[in-house]
Amino acid sequence: MTQLYAAARRWLGPLALGALALPAAAQSTTAPKYSNDFLNVGVGARALGMGKVQTALADDATAGYWNPAGLANQTHKYDGVLMHSELFSGIVKNDYAAFSMPLDKESTVGVSIMRLGVDNIADTRNLINEYGYIDYSRITYFSVADYAMLLSYARKIGRVEGLSVGANAKLIYRNVGNYANAYGFGVDLGVQYNRKGWRLAAVARDVTTTFTAWSINADQYQKGPNSAVANGTDPVPANRNEVTLPRLVLGAGRQFKLPQQFTALVSTDLEITTDGKRNTLIASGPVSINPRAGVELGYKSLVFLRGGVGDFQQITDFSGSKVQKGQYSLGAGVALSGLRVDLALSRLAVEALGQSSQTNSLIVSLGYGFK
């Protein structure tokens, strides 16, 4: 344990000191709750089928998202993952691609690209022409989409067997048609430690705070005689800067061997946010804690069944009572000769207009690892 502490201090100490040195520009900006929350939807059908408990488990290209330190533990020399999912009956499209490869025996690099967006949104501000008639040819369409690129680096710490550390450089682009766009940058840090079947990990996301600068196209907001801005009912939004406050995710997992070549992998995560009180199972003013748990049953490392639970929220049911409901997920996967095909079904608990509802999301991902 002394060696573990010394190695972690040696590698993470300088990064932590850099994290505390916030840019002066970021200090004067606002820190809204749920800033850049599209980055927390999750990637990979295996992970989403297990309730998003991957901090200690991720050891393929998806580790660039869940915990960059896990890239150092990938079992194939090269690994790639593609994912597509549709949320809220296909309205929201979530796409993801990642690739990772070694630099040498100790270091691994990876790149991840994400897009979460809604397309073909109708702009009907000019639907009524100058003569007071409806003219459908005047309808235009736009998209609202969030993009992120993660550039990841991981390294094994040779002095302590099973210990690896990693970091992400996070580039963000957010777009609201021709009306507004934003650019952002942030840093994630991670560590994994595997010892005697146990997997322990921690990730500090947005550790330096992620800085995002919004630019508003005022001319587009004022376009058209029927726009709320032109009528004076809405002001033109102002350019602004946002910071995403850090969050810490702690993870632990362990695999058990069962009879007849079956295995059981059990894991749990604790996600700790610092942007104020949230609607989570454990909520307080300074921080909120969101616990998650998942399990994966495998047979001959070939076929897998998965389940998970987390993201508990207090919602109002139809009787007006406050109840705790969580997000439950199921999944399955097949792994053969480096090819991985995974499916996940996630059931989201949503509260709208004071009433609770349930919506299902189907996630499909394809991974391939090769030498």
N, C-alpha and C positions, 0 to 999 in steps of 0.2 A: 504493500500500500504506500510505503514511503516513495518507492520509485514511481508509482503511478501519479502521486501528487506532484512530485518534482517535474516529471515530464509534462504533465498538463499545465503546470505553472509556466514552464519554459516556453511552450508553444502558444498558449492562449493569453499569457500575460501581456505581450506587446499589442495583440489584437484588441484586448479589452481596453487598454489605455487609449488606443486610437478611437475606440467606440465612444469614449467619454468626451472626446474633443469635438463637439458639435460645431458645424459651421455657424458663423454669426447670422447668416441670412435665415437659417432654419430656426434660430432661437426666437425670431420675431414673427413667425408664422403661427397659424392656428393648428390645433391637433384634433380634428373632428373624430368622433367615435366611428368605428368601422371604415376608416380610411383605407383605400386600396384592398377592400375585403374580398375582391375577386381572387386574390392570391391564396385565399384560405378555403376555396371550394374543394380542392383535392384533385389528385391525378392518379391514374392507374386503377384498373378494375379490381386488381387484387387488394389494393389498399382500401378502396371504397367499399368492397364487399366485407372487409374486416372492421368497418367502423372507423377508418382512418387512423389505425394504430400502427404506424410505420417508423416512428422515430428510432426505435432500437432494432427494427427488422430490415429496413431497406438495404439491399446489397446488390442492386442492379442499376440501370440508368435512371430509374425514378428516384434514386437517392439524392440526385441533384436538387430535387424539390423537397423531399421529406427530411433528409439529413445529409448534407454533402460529405460528411465523414464516412458514410456507408459506401461511397464509391470505391474506397480503398479495399473493400472486402468483397467486391463482385467476383463471382465464380468463373466468368468467361472473360477472355481478353478484351473483346469488343462486345458492346451491348447496346441495343436500340429498342425503343418503345414508341408505339403510336396509340393514341386513344381518341375516341369520339363519344360524346354523350350529349343527350338532349334533355333539358330540364323544363318543367312546367308545360308538358304536352308538346314539346318541340319548339316552343317559342325561343328559348335560350339555347344557343349552341356552344358547347365547350369542347375545344380541340387542344391536343397536346402532342408534342414530339420531343424525344430526348435521345442523346447518343453519348456514350462514354468509352474511354480507352485509356490504357496506361501510358505514362511517360517513361517510367522505369519500374524496377521491382517494388519500389516503395510509394510511388506517386501515381495518381490517376486524375484525369481531367474529364469534364463533361459539359455539355451544353443542352439546355432545355428551353423550349419555346411554347408559350401558352396563348390561347385566344379565347375569350369569353364574350359573346356578343349577341345582340338582337338585330336582325336584318329586315329590310323592306318595311320600315316604319313610314307611314303616310304623313306627309306634311300637307294639311288641308287649309292652311291660312289663306291661300289665294283661290279657294274653291269658288267663291262668288266673284264674278267678273264685274267690270265697271258699270254694267247695265243692271246689276242686281240679280243675274241668273246664275244657276249652277253650271259650271264648266269643268267636267271631270278631267279634261286634258291639262288642267292647271295644277293637278295633284303631282307632287314630286315625292321621291322616296329617299330615305337615308338610313344609315346604320349607326348603332351605338356599340362600340367594341372596346375591350381592354386587352392589351397585349403585354407580355413580359418575356424577357430573355434572361436566363440564369447562366452565368459562366462559373463553373464549379471547379474546385481544386481540393483534392484529398491526399493525405499522406499517412502512412503507418509510422508509428513511433517505435523504432527498433528496440529501445531500451526496455520497453514494457510490452510483453507479448499480448496481443489482442486489442491494443489501444490504437485508435486512429483519430485524426482531427481533420476538419475540412472547413471551407468557406465558400460563399457565393458572392459574386458581384451581380447585383440585380438591376436590370434596365427596364424601365416601364414606359409605355406609350398608351395614352387613353384618348379616345376620339368620340365626339358627339357630332356626327355628320360634318357639315361646314360651319357649325355653330361654335365649337370649342374643341380644344385639344390640350393635352398635358404631357409633360415629360418628367420622369422621376428616376432616382437612383438610390440604392440602398445596399446593405451588407448583411448577410447571415453567417453565423458561426455554428459549428456543430462538433460533437465528440461522440464516439462509440467505443464501448469496451465489452469484449466478449471473453468470458472466463468460466470454464467448467460447466458449459451448457447455458449459462446465464448471459443475457444480452442487456446491457445498460447503456443509456444514451441521454444526451441533452442537446437541445437546439435553441439558440438565441436568434430569433428572427428580427429583422429590422433593428439590429443591435445599435447602429449609429443613428437611429430614426431614419426612415425613408423619406426623402425630400421630393415633393411633387409640385411642379409649377404649372398652373392653369393659365391658358391664354384664350380670351373670349373674342369672337368675331362679332362685334356690335352691329355691323351692317346687315349680317344675316338675321340677327334677332329682330331687327326693325323692318325686314323685308315684307312687303305686302300690306295692303290697307286694312286687312282683318286681323293682323297680329296684335297680341295683347300689349306688346311694347309700343306699337304705333298708336294704339288707342289710349295709351297712358295708364293702363290698368296694371302693368308690370314694369318694373325698372329693368334696365339692361344689367345683367350680372357683371361684376367687376373682376378683373384679373386678380388671382390670389395664389398664395403658396400654402401648401399643406404638408404636415409631417405625420407619418405613421409611427406611433409609439411602439417600443419593443414589446415582444411577447416571448415567453420562455415555455418550451415544451420538454417535459421529462418523460422518458419512456423506459419500460422494462419488459422483457419477454423471456420465455424459456420453452424449449422443445422437449417433449416427452416421447419415448419410444413405447408403442403399444404392441400387443400380440399380433401375429399374422402380418407383419411388415406395415402396420399402420403407425402413424405418428400424429401427435397433437401439438400444435404450436399455440401458446397462449400469450397474450400481450396486453398491456395497458398503457395509456398515455394520460398525462395531466397537462392541460394547456392553460397557462397563466397569462392573462392579458393585463395591461397597465393603462388602458385608456378610459378608466372609470367603471362604474357599476354596469354590468351587463345582465341580460336575462339568462343566467346560467344556474347550474345546480348549486354552486357555491359562489355567492355574489356579495361584494362589499364595495365601499367607496373607492379605495385606492386600486384594488385588484379584484379580478374575478377568475374563478377556476372552473374549467370545463373538463370533467373526467370522461374517458372513453375506454372501451374494452372490446377485444376481439379474439376469435379463435379460428384456427385453420386445421382441419382434419385431412391428412394425406395418406395415400396408399401407394407404396413403392416409389415415392417422389414423382408420380406420374399423374394422378388424378387428385383433385382437391375440392373440398367443400368448405365454405367460410360463412361466418356470421359475425355481426358486431352491433354495438349499441353505444350511443353517446349523444352529445349536443342536446341535453335535457333543457327544456324551457317551461316556464310557467305560462299556461294559456287559459283562456276562458272557454269552457264547454258550452253546449246549448242550454244547459240549465242555469248558466251564469256563475258556476262555481270555478274557482281557480284550481287547476290540476297540473301536475308535472307530466310532460310527455317528451319522449326522446325520439331520436332518429335511429331507426332500425335498418339493418342492411343484411342481405344475403348474397352469396357469390359462389361461383364454381370456376374451375380452371383445369387445363390440361397442359402438361409440359412434356415435350418429346423431341429429342435430338437438338436441343437448344431453342426450339420454337415454343412459345408460351401463348396460349389463347385464354383470356379471362373474361368473364361476364360478372356483372354485379347489378343487383336490384336494390335501390335505396328508397326508403319511404320517409319523406320529409313531413315534419309537423309544422304547419303554417298557421299563423293567426292573422286574420284580416277582418276588419270592421267588427272587432270584438268577438268573432266566432272562430273556432278552430276548424281546420280541414286537413286532409291528407292528400299528398300528391306523390306519385311514383316516378322514379327516374331510372332508365336503363343505361348502363355504361358498358362499353365494349373496348377492350384494349388488346393489342398484339405486341408481343415482345420477341426478340431473337438475340441470342448470345452465341458467339462463334469465336474460334481461336484465330 
